[in-house]
Amino acid sequence: MAARLDLLEAEKELTRRSDELAQWRQDLPWVRVDKGYRFETENGAAALPDLFRGRSQLLIYHFMFGPDYTAGCPSCSAIADGFEGIAVHLANHDVTLSAVSRAPLATLQAYQRRMGWSFPWASSLGADFNFDFNVSLTEQQQREGTAEYNYRREPAWVGRGIGDSLTKGGEGPVAKMAGMTGTDVATYVRERPGLSAFVLEDGVVYHSYSTYARGLDGLWGMFHWLDRAPRGRNETGIWWRRHDEYGKR
């Protein structure tokens, strides 16, 4: 009990700090979005204000699914499994949750049917949206080291991806996930995960917040459960699969 009560104090402090950070996010200045971004959606061509679907707030998950992928990123897929249950609650609290990717709309819709998801998902293929919000980069940016991700300039790509570097022989966590999307590592890591928040006020769209990389940890529902399990995350590598792939070899 003494050990648990000591931990409780630390948990309470973390909760208070989390509340402070949430307010800090909400106090960030809004930046007006004047560029006319275009998307393809299940309802046809759409502009950024259309993605709000009549609400005043929009959360966009930048889902890693590039034009050359044969399937969505397995990590993004694990995160998106949690969207289905909460999207309806957000929609009834003036917030639309939508995913955006650069894959063609038909490819996204086919994958969405496979996964059994129904949250809105738009294609930004052929538009600047992903590049402007620093979740996609070109081959030239990758080669020259001129891309920015997570508010930092990245060095020229020399075989590294998100997180761990590749091991000898072309194997490693990033290579494994690239293979699960039907791409090579260089192609896979030209797409990046992120979350961007927008608000629509008096007909004007403002960008209020974006986060990337470990800033998305709070969206990984399964990890918050594992953090409360006796053995924790107990990881030795990329153990997760798409939810319809467990048990398959």
Secondary structure, DSSP 8 states (H G I E B T S, - for coil): -HHHHHHHHHHHHHHHHHHHHHHHHHTS--EE--S--EEEETTEEEEGGGGGTT-SEEEEEE----TT-SS--HHHHHHHTTHHHHHHHHHTTTEEEEEEESS-HHHHHHHHHHHT--S-EEE-TTSSHHHHTTSB--HHHHHHT--EETTEE----SSB-SSSB--TTS-SHHHHHHHHTTS-HHHHTTB--EEEEEEEETTEEEEEEEEEGGGGGGG-HHHHHHTTSTTTT--SS-----TTTTT--
